[in-house]
């Protein structure tokens, strides 16, 4: 089933029209290497400047009418594939992903990417609050904490509503994700590690001390409080306050109680 069944506008796609924002995205991609896969090229506002980087470029566009209009206008080396990105098989070879994401599909696309092989960088225009949370500004989200041993998340810039047509109800944010060259935890441990993060984020208790104890990181709340003091964290803090290095240490302790 396609992610969009009618026009892109009716289903949350807002076309990017601000040249300075387009240049910022292209600049982020230009700092990477390898083939490029663009999610939802639409009218080609990003596709055309990306094609000038002289790298193999594939645009994955679900709207067959948009794809038919755009494909003949692009230079050699740029290909438009008409399919739903959520079902598109990404290559296992190194590549870069870029896209102005349909706001209502942001979480589904992020989950798809985080489980996909091959890509080294993803430069994604999302809702401002999503970009902010995924980058850990103001505290980490559960999704970010679950994937932090394998990926780095950064917030590049805020994109005003006026940069889109039609204008959405919220600002956008440019999220940059990079696959770590050396994961902080083995991929074999991913399920167990992510299970720990889930238990902590969803666990009962007022503050980190009882939450971490009940999640199996410490035998008692007292040892949890002692560790929190050493880590410079408040016992009544929240899971969002834990940084990547804290999660790595907590996982190691949970595996060796």
C-alpha positions as CSV (number, residue, x, y, z in Angstrom):
1,X,0.0,0.0,0.0
2,X,1.4,3.4,-1.0
3,X,2.2,6.0,1.7
4,X,0.2,8.6,-0.4
5,X,-2.9,7.7,-2.3
6,X,-3.8,11.1,-3.6
7,X,-1.9,14.3,-4.2
8,X,1.2,15.0,-2.0
9,X,-0.4,18.2,-0.6
10,X,-3.4,16.5,0.8
11,X,-1.2,14.0,2.6
12,X,1.2,16.4,4.3
13,X,3.9,17.2,1.7
14,X,5.0,20.8,1.7
15,X,7.3,21.8,-1.2
16,X,10.5,23.6,-0.3
17,X,10.8,27.0,-2.0
18,X,13.4,29.0,0.0
19,X,16.7,29.1,-1.9
20,X,18.8,29.6,1.2
21,X,17.4,26.5,2.9
22,X,17.9,24.5,-0.3
23,X,21.5,25.6,-0.4
24,X,22.0,24.6,3.2
25,X,20.7,21.1,2.5
26,X,22.9,20.8,-0.6
27,X,25.9,22.0,1.4
28,X,25.3,19.3,4.1
29,X,25.2,16.7,1.4
30,X,28.3,18.1,-0.3
31,X,30.3,17.4,2.8
32,X,29.6,13.6,2.3
33,X,30.7,11.2,-0.3
34,X,29.0,8.5,-2.4
35,X,25.8,8.0,-4.3
36,X,22.7,10.0,-3.2
37,X,19.1,8.7,-2.7
38,X,16.5,11.5,-2.3
39,X,13.2,10.7,-0.6
40,X,10.2,12.3,-2.4
41,X,11.8,14.7,-5.0
42,X,8.4,16.1,-5.9
43,X,8.9,19.1,-8.2
44,X,12.7,18.8,-8.1
45,X,13.6,21.8,-6.1
46,X,16.2,19.8,-4.2
47,X,16.9,17.3,-7.0
48,X,18.3,19.8,-9.5
49,X,20.9,21.3,-7.3
50,X,21.8,17.9,-5.9
51,X,22.4,16.7,-9.4
52,X,25.0,19.4,-9.9
53,X,27.2,17.6,-7.3
54,X,28.1,15.2,-10.1
55,X,27.3,12.1,-8.0
56,X,24.9,9.3,-8.9
57,X,21.4,10.4,-7.7
58,X,18.2,8.4,-7.4
59,X,15.0,10.1,-6.5
60,X,12.3,7.8,-5.0
61,X,8.9,9.4,-5.8
62,X,5.6,7.8,-5.1
63,X,3.5,10.2,-7.2
64,X,3.7,8.9,-10.8
65,X,2.5,12.2,-12.2
66,X,5.3,14.2,-10.4
67,X,7.8,11.5,-11.5
68,X,6.8,11.7,-15.1
69,X,7.1,15.5,-15.2
70,X,10.4,15.6,-13.3
71,X,12.4,12.8,-14.9
72,X,12.8,14.4,-18.5
73,X,14.2,17.6,-17.0
74,X,17.1,16.0,-15.1
75,X,20.6,15.4,-16.4
76,X,22.2,12.0,-17.1
77,X,23.2,10.2,-13.9
78,X,20.0,11.2,-12.1
79,X,17.2,8.6,-12.0
80,X,13.6,8.8,-10.8
81,X,12.1,5.6,-9.4
82,X,8.3,5.6,-9.0
83,X,7.6,3.8,-5.7
84,X,6.8,4.3,-2.1
85,X,10.1,4.9,-0.1
86,X,8.8,2.9,2.8
87,X,8.9,-0.2,0.6
88,X,12.0,0.8,-1.4
89,X,15.0,-1.5,-0.9
90,X,18.0,0.6,0.0
91,X,21.4,-0.6,-1.3
92,X,23.9,-2.2,1.1
93,X,26.7,-0.2,-0.4
94,X,27.6,3.1,1.1
95,X,25.3,6.0,0.1
96,X,23.7,9.2,1.4
97,X,20.0,9.8,2.0
98,X,18.4,13.2,1.8
99,X,14.8,14.4,1.7
100,X,12.2,16.9,2.6
101,X,10.0,14.4,4.5
102,X,6.2,14.5,4.5
103,X,5.6,15.6,8.1
104,X,3.0,12.9,8.8
105,X,5.4,10.1,7.7
106,X,8.5,11.4,9.5
107,X,8.5,8.7,12.3
108,X,7.8,5.9,9.9
109,X,10.6,7.0,7.6
110,X,13.1,7.4,10.5
111,X,12.3,3.9,11.7
112,X,12.8,2.5,8.2
113,X,16.1,4.3,7.9
114,X,17.5,3.3,11.3
115,X,17.0,-0.3,10.4
116,X,18.4,0.0,6.9
117,X,21.9,-0.9,5.9
118,X,24.4,0.9,3.8
119,X,23.7,4.6,4.2
120,X,26.4,6.7,5.9
121,X,24.6,10.0,6.3
122,X,20.9,11.1,6.3
123,X,20.1,14.8,5.8
124,X,16.4,15.2,6.5
125,X,14.0,18.1,6.7
126,X,11.4,17.3,9.3
127,X,9.1,19.1,11.8
128,X,11.0,21.4,14.1
129,X,10.1,19.5,17.2
130,X,10.9,16.1,15.7
131,X,14.4,17.4,14.6
132,X,15.0,19.0,18.0
133,X,14.0,15.9,20.0
134,X,15.9,13.5,17.7
135,X,19.0,15.6,18.1
136,X,18.7,15.5,21.9
137,X,18.1,19.2,22.3
138,X,16.4,19.6,25.7
139,X,16.8,15.9,26.4
140,X,16.9,12.7,24.5
141,X,13.9,10.8,23.1
142,X,13.6,7.1,23.5
143,X,14.2,6.5,19.8
144,X,17.4,8.5,19.9
145,X,18.7,6.8,23.0
146,X,17.9,3.4,21.5
147,X,20.0,4.1,18.4
148,X,22.7,6.3,19.8
149,X,25.3,3.5,20.0
150,X,25.1,3.2,16.2
151,X,24.2,6.7,15.0
152,X,25.0,10.3,15.8
153,X,22.1,12.9,15.6
154,X,22.6,16.6,15.1
155,X,20.4,19.6,14.5
156,X,21.6,21.7,11.6
157,X,19.1,24.6,11.6
158,X,15.5,25.7,12.0
159,X,13.5,26.2,8.8
160,X,10.6,28.7,9.0
161,X,7.1,27.8,7.8
162,X,7.4,30.5,5.1
163,X,10.1,28.3,3.4
164,X,7.4,25.9,2.2
165,X,4.6,25.9,-0.2
166,X,1.9,25.4,0.9
167,X,2.9,26.8,4.3
168,X,2.6,24.1,7.1
169,X,1.3,24.8,10.6
170,X,4.8,24.4,12.2
171,X,8.4,25.2,11.4
172,X,10.8,22.6,10.0
173,X,14.2,21.5,11.2
174,X,17.2,20.1,9.4
175,X,18.2,16.8,11.1
176,X,21.5,15.2,10.2
177,X,22.2,11.6,11.1
178,X,25.5,9.9,10.7
179,X,26.3,6.2,11.1
180,X,29.2,5.7,13.5
181,X,32.3,4.2,11.9
182,X,32.8,2.2,15.1
183,X,29.6,1.3,17.0
184,X,29.7,1.8,20.7
185,X,27.8,-1.5,21.2
186,X,28.0,-4.6,19.1
187,X,25.1,-5.1,16.7
188,X,24.6,-8.5,18.3
189,X,23.5,-6.7,21.5
190,X,21.1,-4.3,19.9
191,X,17.9,-6.0,21.0
192,X,19.0,-6.3,24.6
193,X,20.3,-2.8,24.7
194,X,17.2,-1.3,23.2
195,X,15.1,-3.3,25.6
196,X,16.9,-1.7,28.5
197,X,16.3,1.8,27.1
198,X,12.6,0.9,26.7
199,X,12.3,-0.3,30.3
200,X,13.9,2.8,31.6
201,X,11.8,5.2,29.6
202,X,8.6,3.4,30.4
203,X,9.4,2.2,33.9
204,X,7.5,3.3,37.0
205,X,9.0,5.5,39.7
206,X,9.6,9.1,40.6
207,X,13.0,10.0,39.3
208,X,16.0,8.1,37.9
209,X,17.0,6.4,41.1
210,X,14.0,4.0,41.5
211,X,13.5,3.7,37.7
212,X,17.1,2.5,37.1
213,X,16.8,0.1,40.1
214,X,13.6,-1.4,38.8
215,X,15.0,-1.6,35.2
216,X,17.7,-4.0,36.5
217,X,20.7,-1.6,36.2
218,X,21.4,-1.6,40.0
219,X,20.6,-4.0,42.9
220,X,19.3,-1.2,45.1
221,X,18.1,2.4,44.8
222,X,21.0,3.4,47.0
223,X,23.6,2.2,44.5
224,X,21.6,3.9,41.8
225,X,21.7,7.2,43.7
226,X,25.5,6.8,44.2
227,X,26.1,6.2,40.5
228,X,23.9,9.2,39.6
229,X,25.9,11.5,41.9
230,X,29.2,10.3,40.3
231,X,27.7,10.9,36.8
232,X,26.6,14.4,37.8
233,X,22.9,13.5,37.5
234,X,20.0,14.2,39.8
235,X,18.3,11.2,41.5
236,X,15.0,12.8,40.7
237,X,15.9,13.4,37.0
238,X,14.2,11.8,34.0
239,X,15.4,9.3,31.4
240,X,15.7,12.1,28.9
241,X,18.5,13.5,30.9
242,X,20.8,10.5,30.3
243,X,23.4,11.0,27.6
244,X,24.9,8.4,25.3
245,X,27.8,7.7,27.6
246,X,25.4,7.1,30.5
247,X,23.4,4.6,28.5
248,X,26.5,2.7,27.4
249,X,27.7,2.4,31.1
250,X,24.2,1.4,32.3
251,X,24.0,-1.3,29.7
252,X,27.4,-2.7,30.7
253,X,26.3,-2.7,34.4
254,X,23.0,-4.4,33.6
255,X,24.9,-7.2,31.8
256,X,27.3,-7.6,34.7
257,X,25.3,-7.0,37.9
